Amino acid sequence: MRHLKRTAKLGRTSEHRNAMLANLVCSLIEHRRVTTTLAKAKAARSVAEKMVTLGKKGTVHHRRLAAARLHQEDAARILFKEIAPAFKDRRSGYTRIIRLGGLTGKSRARSQGDAAERVILEWVDTIVEATAPTATAPAASATETKPAAETKPAAAQPAEVKPAEAKAEEKK
């Protein structure tokens, strides 16, 4: 009997299952979202949330535990430096599962081989990726040119501020 045994075996041996879940969580850490099957996403969600909990604690011992579970130092580094600090105010529920396809079971996106339901596993809070600063770099250069153009009217601004301050003092 399987009373109170909740491990999703996923048709694999324990070593294969642990390696697959570690790789799936490492991909989630590196790419911020992963498309997979529903059963694998449910199994990987618990591993990912436990890794974030370790990352929030942040000690050397917890870093070594996470690296041992994930088998990748780079993923553990990203987890402790970027992902865990983003969730410091959140108690649990760091991931979400979004089902692909329509609302009815027949129109959902399915895997070609076994017709398993496809889902997206992603972090709840969107974390700004490293590619975002390159997109905002032109905006930063535009703001740098505006203060140089506004230096001439800047002398006129304090004159406008003084009457407003004088009015505030008169009201007192």
Steps between C-alpha positions, in 0.01 A plus 500: 500500500607858434365667812654848549762442228492811286813467286424535130710226344458623141590156363867533592744361751579719799841605366357586158207686656725704733735590214209600275341718769836661580552583131145634472546726804840618369336592170227684691764693696699593190213574257231614750236280332483145365246324277445141611226250580258546788630205703863611470408860587318391814797291607753774416300769678564349843873469426519860373319639803726311737802642318367855538448437871863390526604806302313733734691360799825568317757330722793300369331181618183578304704597193672161510168318541357682196809431290487131595133477398532700178838359383588837341698773674388769255133434568560507875685831465212655303253363754679657797587834334191581291198282563499452878545873579204577273280278719626620840159644598300202372435204728423231242352442156794613289395324179189477287379246247322637193317247288541538126202480269130568545265438789368162395710187539488410130638830373792523745850485361627142516834329453527316172626166636280433801236777477609639839369844584756779443548780753732791574679497835622846597585720796212700645681834521659600176870549552678749275743314279849605398377592151273774635776762562594498133140586414498787752847628405366725218244643742777577749699683233190703413464608862866595510454742211197671655677640809770651277229675297322615816805663657411843354143506634622357832601852608141612444359216706623621841338838428169318447549294815565800723157656448337163574702472820409855594130420453537191722665713770225764474232231558674397823 
